């Protein structure tokens, strides 16, 4: 009598175990290769992006527009003070419509600063400051000289004499003179030095001309004396 072999079930069990191990290993490998969208989002959240931008450095100048016109009773005008960041506000009215005014009177206040009326032959076409030159500066000097504030002859150069006269005008009407910026003060000093140099050069040229004229006159006198006949 022959016994049945037990190797058949053992082989099947072994093969099933090996197959299960292979399937588990393949599943694990497949799981490591597959990425979730959430994992990419987490990785992007932890990444620090590099942002670059082009930077340009330049100087930006603020344009100041000066508007001139005629003011009369019953009209409203917006006044902008040159050199101020905000629009000017009329803070005081010193004269009434129809009232007589003379050169040097304060007509009103804009942002706490006086508006002084001056008798001029033509309207100012720009904002003049220390260091400027031109006929408008000379006209201002003439108006200040008429008020007894400008010393000397008007020359059209906004120098120390003009600065002193403008400061005296502000003090006369009871206000603090406007401050002079450092660069404007340097411009005044430079203009004064140029004027002094020009005056010295002119004086030297005049003196040289006078010396040359005197020498020529002396030479002519000697020639005339040497050619004259002797007296008997």
Secondary structure, DSSP 8 states (H G I E B T S, - for coil): -----SHHHHHHHHHHHHHHHHHHHHHHHHHHH---HHHHHHHHHH--------------------------TT-------TT-SS---EEEE-S-TT----TT-EEEEETTEEEE----SS---S---TT-BSHHHHHHHHHHHHTT---S---SB-SHHHHHHHHHHHHHTT-------HHHHHHHHHHHHHHHHHHHHHHHHHHHHHHHHHHHHHHHHHHHHHHS----
